[in-house]
């Protein structure tokens, strides 16, 4: 009890903004393992340098491209790092269930709920059943990716007189207007080599969040709501309303499954445009034509929610979470340190970093694009993790992918959904 109280008191001192190093962790070594390699590893080490300067601790970070396998091996051998940075909550939940994680200190859930946008979502995403089946908060999310985005050319929109849709109803109206004007609204591509089909799973997940309450989405991800339920079939057909309409998609509906997702946005940049919009995550600019300027040649808006369904502004994404895999002095305090805005602002200044922390100084973002993306995150009423990443691999990276390719090819949604559920039943 004494050590827990000390850790909590020290964390409070840190989070109150104590700037002077007091050396109370002098001589303490804290090990951290994760997936970040160079250049991200250098950035995270800079964040840890600040913690070291304030506490006297020594933090050693090791990144690995085989982290997901290594963390299990190390946990089973009793040699895991003090803290592990998980790229998705599913693996952390598995380790928590096996007794390999330590719950975060008391008060962490309340802090996250109050200080993160859509805070309860982040509490829920970091809460897993322990060995007794009791829920405990194990994870603190730190770096987030955003998926609920639509990319477009401001020049094309201006030339045609189109305005940014604020609701799903307006987005569908705009889609029809573009067709009426003789254009093609969407570029969609599901191709991705052995992973072909995954872009469609993102569409379906976004549609689940826009047609169903978050608890239904959660039940679907765990298969407590069967995959062939009416709610899921309807969400698949919501995607199909865009992707299976020849007039809506560049190349026609038949090209959706065979067009590589990396090539699919290029139609926005042709003259005249082959399409006006492309729904894809925040990473897609890496595949835009060389020299493309975000904010000028291309921009983005939030993939909107239905005004008539009263489900707020849900956001789909992914993120990394810190969890304790080997408790030791300073481990709880280092995770508590990540509550400080400055810990987030260091990475914000380098780019490639979004955060739900409502207390950060938005001027510290490297550019307007990052600020705009983060605004969407901060305005979210619900955040949910990529559902296919949380499902068993045979489903989320298997039957769901292939089922969506079949659906894009014309197979009925109910038949596709039943096939995925049959695959899920086979692994239970």
N, C-alpha and C positions, 0 to 999 in steps of 0.2 A: 504493500500500500504506500509505503514511504516513497519508493522510486516512482510510482505512478503520479503521486501528488507533486513530486519534484519536477517530473517531465512536463506536467500540465502547467505548473507555475512558470517554468522556463519558456514554454511555448507562448504563454500569455505575454511574457516580457518581449519576446521576439515580435509577436503580432501587434504589440503596442507601438512598435517602431523603434525599439532600442537600437541605437546606432553605434554605441561604444562596445568594443570587444571586451568581454570580461573573462574570457579564458576558462569558463566553467566546464568546458568539455575538452580541455587541454589533455592530450595523450590518448583521447578516444578515437578509434578508427571505425569508420562506418563504410561498409561496402555496398555498392549499388550495381545491379545488373540490368541490362535492357537491350533493346534492338537498335538504338541509335548508334550509327557509325559516323565517321567524318562526312560532312562538317558539323552535323548535329551534335556529335559527341563533344566537340570543342565548345559549343554554345552551352550545353548543359553543365559542363565543367566550370564555365564562367559563373553560372548561377550558384553552383556549389562553392565556388571560391568566396562568394559573399557570405554564405553560411559559415565557412571556415573562419573568415575574418571576424565574425561576430561571436563565435563560440570557442574557437581554438581547436575544434575537432579537425580530423583529417578524413576527407571523403574521397573514396576511390571508386571511380565508375569504370565498368567494363562493358562494352557493347559487343553484341554477337549477332550474326545473321542466322544462327541456329538457336536463338534464345528459347523458343517455345519448347524445343526438345531438352535443352540443357537445364532449364529451370526445374523440370520434373526430375531429371536425374539427380541434380544437386539436392533437391528437397528430400527425396527418398534416402539419400546418403547422409542427410543431416549437415550438409556443407553449403547450403544456399547462401547467397548474399543476404545482408541484413534487410535490404530493400530491393524489390524487383519492380521494374516498370513494364507493365503488361500492355501489349498492343490491342487487346480486346478483353472484355470482361469474362467471356466464357471460360478461358483457361484459368483465370483467377478464381472463378466460382468452383471449378473442379478441385483446385488445390485447397480451397477453404473447406470444402466438404470432406476432404481427407485429413483435415487438421493441420495443414502446412502453412496457414496464414494466421496472423495475429490481428485481432480487431483494433481499429484505430481508437485513440483515447476518447474518453467521455467528453461530450460536447462537440465532437467533430461533425456529426450529422446536423446538429442545429446550426453550426456555422455555415456549412455548405448550403443548407436550405435557405438561409438568410442572405448570403453573399454571392451566390451564383444565380444567374438568370435561369428561370425554370428550375430552381434549386432542388426541388423534391425529385425531379427527374434524375439528377446527378447522385442524390442519396440512394435512390432506388437502384441505379446502375452499379453502384459500389457496394450494395448490400447482398450478401449471399448466406445460404444456410450453412451452419457449422456442422460438426460431426453428429450433433444431436438433432439436427433439423431446425435449430433456432436461428432466426435471421440476425446477422451482425454486420455492422459497417466495416468493411475491410479496405475499400479503395478510395483514393483521392485522385480525381481526374485533373489533368494538368494541361495537356495539349489536345486540341480538338480539330477535326476536319468537318467540312460542311458539304452536304450533298444536295440539299433542296434548292437548286439554282437553275435558272434559265439564262442562257447566254444569247446575245443578240447584237446586231450591228446598229449603233445609234444613227448612222448615216442612212441606212436602209429604212429604219423606222421613220426618220424625219422626212425623207423623200416621199414616203407613202402616206404620211400623216397619221401614223399609228402612235398610240400612247401605251405606256406600261400598264398592263392589267393589274389591278389590286386584289381581285378575287378570282377563284377558279371559274366562276360564271363568266367573268369578263375575259379570261384567257380563252375559253371556248368560243365566245363571241368573236374575239380577235382572230382565232384560227379560221372560223368560217368567213370572216371579212377578207382575209388574205386570199382565200380560195376564190371568193367572189370577184376580187380584183385581178384575178389571173395568175396569182403567185402560189408558191408551195410553202406552207407554214413551217414544217418541221424537217430536220435532219435527225435520223435515228439509226444507230448501228449497234448490233449486238455481238459482232465478231470480236474475238479475243483469243485466238488460238485454242488451246485446250480448255480455256475458261470461257469460251463462247456462251453467251446467254446472260452473264452477270449484269450487264447494264439494265436488262429488263427487270431483274429482281429489285433494283433500286427504284424503278418506276412503281412497281407493285407495292413496295414498302411505303413509299411516299403516299400512294393512293389509300393504303390501309389507314395511315395517320390522318388522312383528310376525309375519310368516310366513317371511321369508327373511333370510339374513345380509346385513350392510350392503354387502358387495362385489357381491351380486346386485342390490341396489337401484341401486348405482352403474352397473353394466353396463346395467341397464334404462334409466336416465336418458340414457345415451350411445348407446343402441340397439345396443350390443354384445350385449345380450340382446334379441332381437326382441320387439316389443310383443305379438305373438300367441303368446308362449311360455306353457307351462302354468302357470309361476309367476305370471305377470301375470294370466292368466285367472282363476286361483284367488283372487287378491287382489281382483279386481273382484267376484267372487261373494261374497267376504267382506263387501263393502259391501252387495251385494244382499241378503244374509241379513237385514240390518236394514231397508234402504230399500224392498225389493220385497215385504214382508210386510204385507198390509193391516191386520193386527191390531197391528203394531208402530208404525205411523206415524200421526200426527194427520192426519185427512182421507183416510187410505188411501194406498196406494202410488201411485195415480193422481195425487195432489196434489203429489208430491215435485218433479217437474220444473217445475210451474207456480207453486209457492209461492216468493215472493221471499225470499232468504236473510235480508234485514233484518227481515222480518216473522215468519219461522219460529220464533224463540225465544219469541214473545209468548204462546204457548199455555201456557208454564210458569207464567204469572202470573195466569191466569184461575181462577175458582172455580166449580165444581171444575176442577182442572187438565186441560187438553186433552192435556198430555204431561208427563213427569217429567224428561226429559233432553234436552240439545241439545249435539251435538259441534261446537265451533267455536273459532276462535283467540282470542287474548287481546284482540283489538280489539272483540269482539262486544258488550260492555257499552254501547258507544255507541248501540246500537239497542234497548236494553232500555227499558221504560216510564220516563217521566220520574220522578225521585225514587227509583228503585230503589237500594237500599243493598247493595253487595257485602259478603258476610259475614253479612248478616242476611236480606234478601229473596231473595238468590241467592248461590250459591257455586260452586266448581269442584273437580274432582279430575282427576288424571292419567288420560288414556285408556290403560287398562292393557294390558300385554303378556300373552301366553300363558305361563302357568306351565310348561306342558308342552313348550314349544319351546326353552327355555333360550337366549333371545336377549337377555337382560338387560332394560334399561329404555330402549328407543330413544325419541328425541324428534324430532318433525318441526317445522321452523320456518323462519325466514328471518333475515337480518341484513345489516349494512353492514360493509364492509371498507375499510381504508386501504391504499393502494398508491402507490408512487412512479412518477409519470408523467413527471417531468422532474427528474433527479437534480441536487441542489445542496447547498451547505453547510446543515447542520442538518436535512435531510429525514429521514435515517435516525434522527437523535436524537429528532425529534418523534414518530415512530412508536414508538420505544422508550419514550418517556415515557408512552405509552398503556398500558404494562404496569403502571404504578403504580396501586394501589388508589384513591388519591385522585382520579385522573382519572375513574374510573368513579363514585365516590361523589358527585361534584358533580352528575352527571346523575341518579343514584339519588334524590337529595333533591328533585328536581323532579317525578318520576314519568315514566311512559311509557318506562322504560328497564329492560332486563334484561341481565344479563351472566353469562358462564360463568366469570368470574374467581373462583377459590376463595379469594383473599386479601382480598376486600372485607369491610368491616364491615357486616353485614346490618342493624344498627340504623339505618344511614343511609338506608334506603329510606323513601320518603314515607309508606307505609302498609302494613298487614298484607297487603293483597291483593298488592302488588308483591313482598313477601317470600315469600308463598306461591307465587306464580308462579316466582320465581327459585329456590326450593327444588326445584321440579320440574326446572328446568334443571340445577341443580348435582348432582342425583341421576341424571342421564342417563348411561347407559353408552355410548350412541351418539347423535350429533346428525347429522341430515341435512337439507340444504336442500330446500325445496319443489321436488319433481322437475319439475313442469310449467314452473316458472320457468327451469329449466336446459335444457329441451328447446328446439329451434328453435321460433320463434313460430308457424309453421304447424301445429306439433304441439301444444305445450304450451298455446297460447292459441288453438287452432283445432280440429283433429281430435279431440284428447283431450276438450275441452269438449263438443263436439257429440255425440261418441260416448257420453259418459256420460249425456247427455240421452236419447239413443236407448235406452240400457241401462235407465234408469229407466222408460222407456215400455214395456219388455218385450222388447227385442231381446236375443238370447243374448249372453253375455259373449264367447264365442269369435268370433262374427260382428263384434261391436264392435271387439275387439282386432285382428282381421284388417284391418278398415277403417282403423284408425289406422296399422297397419304399412304398408298400401298407400300411405297419404299420406306416410309417412316415406320409403318407397322412391322416391316420385315427386320428392322434393327432393334426393336424393343425387346 
